[in-house]
Amino acid sequence: MVIVPTTLDRLTHMIQVLQQLQRLFPVSATLSDVADVLACIEACYGSEVLLEAVIQHLVGEHLAVQYAQRATVPAVWHLVDLYG
């Protein structure tokens, strides 16, 4: 059995998506600003790639940068007396 979403469900979903975007952008952001960010992502990864794949790729890049930074900075260990 397939349940077709009603207009209200689509409106609710659209409102929720826009509210999430609003949290990520400055108060003065426009739909054009959002479109520009998406256009940059699309230019880098293509229009058919899954969002999850883009997120995983970016997380991997971020972790690689963190790993490289940590590899160049000597580790400093601090002993903590848990009983004192």
C-alpha positions as CSV (number, residue, x, y, z in Angstrom):
1,M,0.0,0.0,0.0
2,V,1.4,3.4,-1.0
3,I,0.4,6.5,0.8
4,V,0.5,9.6,-1.3
5,P,1.6,12.7,0.7
6,T,-1.0,15.4,1.0
7,T,-0.4,19.0,0.2
8,L,-0.1,19.7,3.9
9,D,2.6,17.0,4.3
10,R,4.6,18.6,1.4
11,L,4.2,22.0,2.9
12,T,5.3,20.8,6.3
13,H,8.3,19.1,4.8
14,M,9.2,22.2,2.8
15,I,8.9,24.4,5.9
16,Q,11.2,22.0,7.9
17,V,13.8,21.9,5.1
18,L,13.9,25.7,4.9
19,Q,14.1,26.0,8.7
20,Q,17.1,23.7,8.8
21,L,18.8,25.8,6.0
22,Q,18.0,28.9,7.9
23,R,19.9,27.6,10.9
24,L,23.0,27.1,8.7
25,F,23.0,30.4,6.9
26,P,23.3,34.0,8.2
27,V,20.0,35.8,8.9
28,S,20.4,37.8,5.7
29,A,20.8,34.7,3.4
30,T,18.6,34.5,0.4
31,L,17.5,31.5,-1.7
32,S,20.2,32.7,-4.2
33,D,22.8,32.1,-1.5
34,V,21.6,28.6,-0.9
35,A,21.5,27.9,-4.6
36,D,25.1,29.2,-4.9
37,V,26.3,26.8,-2.3
38,L,24.5,23.9,-4.0
39,A,25.9,24.9,-7.4
40,C,29.4,24.8,-6.0
41,I,28.8,21.3,-4.5
42,E,27.2,20.2,-7.8
43,A,30.2,21.5,-9.8
44,C,32.6,19.5,-7.6
45,Y,30.7,16.3,-7.3
46,G,28.1,16.2,-10.1
47,S,24.3,16.3,-10.0
48,E,23.6,12.6,-9.6
49,V,25.8,11.9,-6.6
50,L,24.0,11.0,-3.3
51,L,24.1,13.5,-0.5
52,E,25.5,10.8,1.8
53,A,28.4,10.2,-0.6
54,V,29.3,13.9,-0.7
55,I,29.1,14.1,3.1
56,Q,31.3,11.0,3.5
57,H,33.9,12.4,1.1
58,L,34.0,15.7,2.9
59,V,34.3,14.0,6.3
60,G,37.2,12.0,4.9
61,E,39.0,15.1,3.6
62,H,38.4,16.8,7.0
63,L,39.8,13.8,8.9
64,A,42.8,13.6,6.6
65,V,43.6,17.3,7.3
66,Q,43.3,16.8,11.0
67,Y,45.5,13.7,10.8
68,A,48.2,15.5,8.8
69,Q,48.1,18.4,11.3
70,R,48.5,16.1,14.3
71,A,51.4,14.2,12.6
72,T,53.4,17.5,12.3
73,V,52.8,18.6,15.9
74,P,54.5,16.6,18.6
75,A,52.1,15.0,21.1
76,V,52.2,16.4,24.6
77,W,50.9,14.1,27.2
78,H,49.6,15.3,30.6
79,L,49.4,12.9,33.4
80,V,46.4,13.4,35.5
81,D,46.2,12.0,39.1
82,L,42.7,10.6,39.2
83,Y,43.0,9.7,42.9
84,G,44.6,12.8,44.2
